[in-house]
């Protein structure tokens, strides 16, 4: 699954694209031109001369009409822009206007400032390797080729996306079935890319009172600190606990060490959670228990541990999963806060964006992330990848998702059913782009 967004060929790709607006539309600049432009931006140069293809070009990231490239000989001027290598063209089109706007007189253009930030983050590199991070925690993966390969793919993702994205790691086990059902529903109703990862939260209405991290932190201080802390039902309903490095050493959790078994709470009925989720998606009450039983059986077939749902454990005994969560840097403070074990705010690392955007080591430090589906289902805001410690389920997951969608046809199979379910999931009002078609047809 992760391979599909890894490098497409043996020759390493640059982690970003510099594009030029030609008569036929936006086109990628050559790798050599991209490297040179990034090198100059890292040095803090926003106006410079670029020599390419026997011509001299005046490159200006402070131009009043946005970043430009001027052919010194012919006087022909063209627009430039900088994007993540992973940026999708459909997302890019919706963002272009905002990217090309300039700031007020005497300030850097939005694109110029963004380019400097991008270049600096790329220079810092993968988040898990910053600050001289040690690889000692990975010793626990020795003798487990599957786990080593999973972590290698995660490292590749970090290297590719570190320019515009901060990364969090969420370890879990028995909640996997819930996450997978939510992903299947999200893919059909809201274009969520379930082939890459599950969805930790689905019901938008659950976020009415706690829509973001600042609100969650305030509620923790006021209510949860003396009442179950991050185990409080209202906290669990909206947030997930995370580490901020593949090579984390604490406090309390080591990402590599917990990968095999995963984290989970057992102070709730997982079967009841599943049935309540299906009801929230407008599965007829008379069909909820039967559908839940069929979902559990399908999960057993593909090797997912469903022992807490009344089903069988996975044959390997490795029930852990690791969710890699990339959050676009401007959204980090909105969706996350630095935390101590059990959820108190870690003021020494606040705001969390300052810490995550730095070149400091991220091996020590937790976070709490508000998994708001309005952001988590949008690939221009949050991107996720998953690895499962059980090799069988890891290999079967994409096929499992397809069959799971088939089982959910009772709420996803017809346009009227989809609209009813989507309205319930989204809290009564649907996004303007929504239609009753199967939204997987619109993901490209």
N, C-alpha and C positions, 0 to 999 in steps of 0.2 A: 504493500500500500504506500509506504513512505517513498519507495523507489520512484514513483511516478512524478514526484516533485523534486527528486534529487537531480543532479546534473544529468542532462540528456545525452551527453556524449563523453568520451574519455578525455577530451581536452577541457580543462577547467574553465568555467564561465566566470566572468566578472560578476560580482554580487549586485551591480546596478547597471542601468542603461542610461546613456546620454543619447537623447533623440533630437533630430533636427526636422523642422517643418519644411518639407519639399512641396512641389506643386501637387504631388499625388498623395500628400498626407504625411504624418509623422513616421520617420524612419530611424532605425538605430544607427548611431555613428559606429565607426570601426572600433575594435578593441584597443588599438594603439591610440586613437584620438581620445577614447574614454579614459584610458589610463593617464594620459597626459593632463587632461582636464581635471581629473581627480587629484593628481599630484599637485597641481597648482592651487586647487581649492584647499587642500590640506595645509598648504603654506600660508593660507589666508589671502591669496590673490583672487580678487573678484573681477579684475580687468587685466588682460594679458594678450600676447600675440601667440597664435598657434600656427606652426608650419606643418602643412599636410598636403600631399599630392602635388608638390611643387608650387603651392600657393601659400601666401600669408593671410591669416584670418585674425581679425580683432575680435576677441571674445569678451563680452561685457555682461556680467551678472548684476550690474547696477543700473542697467538701462531703464528708462522711465516706462517703456512698454513691455518690460519683461526681459529675460535673458536673451541675448542675441549673438549671432556670429556674422561679422561683416567681412566680405572678400575685399582686401585692401586694394587689389588691382581693378576689379570690375565695379566695386561699390554695391554689389548685391548683398542685401541683409536678410538673414533668416532667423526665425525663433529657435531657441533651444529649451530643453527641459530635462530634468533628471528624475529617474524612476528606479524603484527596486527592480531587480531582475525578475522577481516573482510577481510584479504588478500585472494584473490582468487588464487586457485592453478595454473590456467593458467598464471596469472600475476606473481606469485611467480617463476615459472619456468624460465621466461624471465629475472628475476632480480637476481637469485641465484648467478650467476658467479660474478656479480659486488659486491654483498654483502659480498662474502667470500674473496675478495682481501684484502691484507694487505697494510698498509702504508709503508713509508720508514723506514729505521733502526732508532730505538729510538722513534718511534711514535706509538700511539695506532693503532690497526687494525681498518679497516673501520667498521667491525661488533662491535668491542668493543666500539668505539666511538658512534656508532648508538644505541647500547644497553644502554649506559649511558644516552643519550638524551631521549630515549624512557622511561626509568625508571623515569627520572626527570619529564617529561611531565605527565606521569601517576600519579606520586606523587602529582603534582599540581592539576590534575583532570580536570573536565569539564570546558571549557573556560568561560561559563556564570556564574560560581560560584566562580571564582578565586578572590583573593583580598578582601574577605569578602563582596562580592556583596550582596546587599539587594534584597529581593523578593517583595518589596513594589510595583514595577510596575505591578506585576501580579494581583493586586487587581481589575484592569479593566476587568479581565476575569471572575470575580465572577458572577454567574448566567448564565454562558454560558458553559455548560458541554462539548460541542463539542470543543470549543476553548481550554479549559483546557486540554482535552485529546490530542489535537494536540501538545500543548506545552510540555506535559509530554513525548510524543514520541520523540520530538526534544531533550529534556534533556537526554533521554536514548541513543540517537545516539551520543551526545557529550561525554557522559561517556564512550561509547564503542570505539570511534575513537580518543580520545584526545591525544593518544600517538604520532601518526605520522601525524595528520591532524589539521590544523587551520580551524576555521569556520567563515563564514560570513552569514549575513541574508539580503536578498533582498526582499523588499515589493513592490508589484505591483497589478494592477487591470485589466484595460481594455486591456493591452498588452497580457493577458493570452492566447487569441486565437492564436496570432502570435507565442508565445512560444510553444503552443501545436502542431501546424502544423509543426514547425521546429523539435520538438521531434519525431513526427511520421516519417518524412523524414529521420532523423538521425538514427532511429532504423532500418529501412529497408536497408539503404545505408551504414551505418558506425558502426553498432553494438551498437549504443547508447541505454542505458537502460531506455527506456521511461516509463516503468511501475513504476519507482520510482519518476520521476520528468520531467518537461518540459525542453526545451533547449532555453536559452535566446538569443543566436546568432547562426547562421548556416553557413552563406556564408564566406568561408575562404578568398576570394579575398578582402573582406572589411578590412582585417587586414594587407594588404600589406604595408601600410604606417605607421600604428601604431600597431606593433605586440606584444608589451608587456607594462608593467606598467612604466618602466623607460622612454620609448619613449612617452607614454601618458603624464606623468608628465612634460616632457620637452616641449611637444606641448602645454600643458595648460599654462605654464609660458610664452611661446613665443607668442602664438596666441589666446588661448581661454580666458585667464584671463580678457581681455578687450573686448571680443566678445562672449557674451552669456554664457560664463563659461561652466558648464557641460551640458547645454542645446544646445550647439553647435552641429549641425548635425554630424560632424566628431567624436565628443566625444561620442554622443549617439550610433553611429554606432558600436562601439567596447566595450563600458564599461557600467557597471551597478553600481548604488549607493547602498551601503551596510552599515549596522550597524554590530557590532562585538560581540554582546551579546543578548541573549533572553531577558535579564532584562535591556536592555539599557535605559538610561534616557535622552540621548541627545548626542551632541547638535542637536536641532531642532526636532528630531524624537525619539519616544519611540516604540520599536518593538511591544510590546503587544498592545499598544494603536492604532497603525495603522493597525493591523492585519485585523480588520473587514472591513474597507473600502479600504485599500491598497493605494499605491501611483500611480499616473498616470498623464501624461501630456495630455492636450487636444488641443494643438496647432498644430495638424496634422490630416490628414484624415486616420483613421485606415483601412477603406475599401481599400484605395489606397495602403497602406503598404502591406496588404494581397495580393492584386492582383499583385503588383510588386514582392513579394516573390514567388508567383506561377510562374510568368514568368521567374524568375531567376532559377527556378528548371526545366525549359524547358517544362512547360505546354503550349501546342499550344495556341497562342493568341486568336484564335476563341473560345476557351473553358474556358478561364480564368474567365470571369464574371459569367458564369453558375456554374463553380466549386466553386467559392467563395460564391455564394448564397447557394449552397448545404452544404458547410462547416458551414456557419452561422446557417442554419436550424438545422443541426445535433447538434451544440453547444447548441442551445435553447432547444432541446429535452433532453439533459443531465444536464441542469440547469446552464450552463455557461453564465455569463452576457456578451451579445454582443450588448448592447445598442449603443455603439460607432461605430458599424459596420452597423447600420441600422436595427438591430434586437431588441430582447426583453431583458430587464434587468432580472436578476435572481429574483425568487419570494421572496426570503428572504430579498433582499435588501443589502445583505452582499457580495460585489463584490471583497473583498480583497483576496490575496494569499500571502503566505510567502515561499520563496525558501531558503532552508538551503544548503549552499555551503561549502563543505569540500575541502580544497586545501592541497595537501601534503606539509609538512613544507619546504622542499628544494625549492619549487616553489613559495612560498608566495611572495617574493620580485620581482619575474619575472611577477606575475600576479596581484599584488595589491600595492597600496600605501596609506599611512595614509592621510586622507583628512579632511578639514574643510567643513562646509556647502557650497554647490554649487561648490565644487571641488578643491579649492586651497590646496596646499600641507601643511600638518600639520607637520612642521619640528620637533616639540617636540616629536613626536612618530615615527620618522624615524631612521633607516629602520623599516618598519612595522613588519618584522619578529622578531626583538628583542623585540618589545612590545608584540606581540602575543605569543611568546614563554616564556614570563615571567609569574610570579605569581601575577602580578598586576591586579587590577580590569579593566575590559573591558567595563564597563557600559557607559562610556563617550568616544565617539570617533567614527567617521565615517571612511569609506574606499571607494575607487573606485577600482573596479575589472575589469580587461580586460578579457572578456568572450570569449577568443579565442577557437573556436570549436575544433581545433587540440588537445587541452588539455581537454576541457569540455566534449568531447565525449569519453575520455579514462578514464576508471574506476581506473587505476593505478595513475592518476594525479589529477582528480577532481571527487568527488562523491556528488550527490545532492538528496535531498528529498523535497517534497512539501506538504504543508497543505493549504486547501482552506477554507475560512471562511463560505462559503455556504455549509451546510452539504450534500445537495443533490449532487452537483457536486463532492465534496470530495469522496463520496461513489461510484459515477458512473465513476470516472476518468479512471480506467483501461479499462472498456468496451468502453468508449468514444474513447480511443486511438486505440482500435482494429477496431472500425467502421471508424475512421478517416483514417486509413491506407487503408481500403477498398475504400473509396472515392478517395483517391490519386492514385488509380490503373492506372490512365491515365499516370502517370509518374513512377510508382513503380511496375506495374503489370507484365512486361516482362523484360528479361535480357537486351535486347537492350535499352529499355526505361530507365532502372535503370543505365546503364553505361552512357548514355547521361546526365541524371540528376545529377549523381555523379560527372561527369567531370565538369559540370557547378557549382555545389556547392563548389567543392574543388579548383576551380580556374584554371582548365585546366590540372592539373597533379594529378593522383590518388596515394594514398599510396601503397607501394609495396605489402601489404597483401591483397589488395582489389580484389574481384572477382564479377562477375555479378549476383551471387546468392543472394537471400534474406538473408541479413546478420544477421537477427534475428536467423537463424539456427545455427550460430556460437558463440552465446553468452553464451551457457552453461546453 
